[in-house]
Structures are given as C-alpha cells and as structure tokens.
Amino acid sequence: MLLRALELLARRRRPGGNPLWTAVTVAAFLLRLYHRRADRQEVSLREELRPGESLLITHTTQPRG
C-alpha cells in the first residue's frame, strides 16, 4: 500500500520542479527493489509428518559457486 502511494506521488514529478518529487521517485524505486530481493530470499517448505516422525531445522550458509 505504501509503495503504491509512493508511485502515485512520483507521477506528479515535473522536470525542473520540486526536488521532493525526485526523492519520492527514488524512494519508490528502492522500496520496490527491496521487495523483489526479499521475495527472492524467502523459502517455504510444507511437509506432513507421520506419527513418530520429527523434523530438525538448521540454518547454514553455503558459498555460491
């Protein structure tokens, strides 16, 4: 919702106008970029366990090769 509002405000930007509109445009761009990166890093797994089974979750980092 905030991103949509920033994008609508950024459209008011006029060449040679108030620098505030340039800042709004840059903020909207950076916010969208942040959301894209956050969505890419999210991992979800859904697994149904049978009675007696357990699940161990660890977090390790692996070098990208």
N, C-alpha and C positions, 0 to 999 in steps of 0.2 A: 504494500500500500504506500509506504514512504517512497519507494523507488518510482512508482507510477506518478506520484505527486511531483517529485523532482523532475521527471521527464516532461511533464506538462508545463512546469515553470520554465524549464530550459528552452522550450519552444518560443518563449517571448523574447529571447535574446536577439538583439539587433546589432549589426556591425556599427561600431563606434558608440554603442550605448553604454549603459552602466556596467562596470566590471563584475558586479554581483551576479549577473546572468551567466557570465563566463564561469564563475565559481560554481554556480548551480549545475551547469552543464558538466563540468569536470566531476563534481560530486556524484551525479547520476551515473556517469561512466564508470567511476571507481567502484561504486556500490554494485553495479551490475557485474563487473569483473569479479568482485569478491564473492558474489552469489554463485557465479559459474564455477569458481575454484572450490568453494565449499561443497557444492553438489557433487563435484567430481571425486572428492575425497571421502564421501560418505559410503560406508559399506554396511550392508544389512544381510543377515542370514536367518533363515527360518527353518528350523528342523524340529520335527516331532520326536520326542523321546519315548521309548517304551519303558514300561515299569522296570526298575532296577538299573536303568542306564543313567549316566551322568554326563555333564558337559564341563569342560575346562576351557576357559577363555584366557588367552595370553596376548599381550601386545608386544610385538618385536618389530624393529625396523630392519628392512633388508636393503642393501645397496642396489640402486637401479643400474642395470648393466646394459 
